[in-house]
């Protein structure tokens, strides 16, 4: 009754070949991706017969052509989907041109499906950015709205890039404020890949798979050498 889940911040179109290869190799039942260009989805879904749901968080202007491209989060699924919903938790839900990291609108992309007779709800997000991973007033306000949205869901897996380093206050709000279990292995001290991240080596574990106690998340793997963030691959099953 288990399924395979991948979450990964792909950093736009910088690592598409490697990311497509990872998806083709591991064949997750659902892949939750952040920092995705909408027009790159066809290459990411080419292997495995995936269907894709995209939700835009910002517009990114190409410096050469001047063309604005939609940028956001996506869920790629190989299982029949019941519903997919997008809920916004930033004060301004309008889409803007991204000039600063915090120009994105915050949203939750929720995918619901039945698998071997059990209901699953997988939610992904790219949470509000803050300087140097320090908690900010905007993060606190956005978390309050995010919590209000998720309070209507009886059970869920929540994965993505949380811009909230483990061990600090904002990360603790996700765990304690939502009563979630963090499934990133305890010995992982960073999910930033120094080979590709523009800032080099950073000891910041900001990506994870949270879940309510209704889910058993196990066989968690951290995937290096894919993007500027490390991928997280896990087996998920309803208890």
PyMOL commands that set and color helices and strands:
alter all, ss='L'
color gray80, all
select helices_A, chain A and resi 16-26+38-44+101-103+131-133+137-150+169-178
alter helices_A, ss='H'
color red, helices_A
select strands_A, chain A and resi 2-9+30-37+51-61+68-77+83-88+107-115+118-126+157-161+181-182+207-211+215-223+231-238
alter strands_A, ss='S'
color yellow, strands_A
deselect
rebuild
show_as cartoon
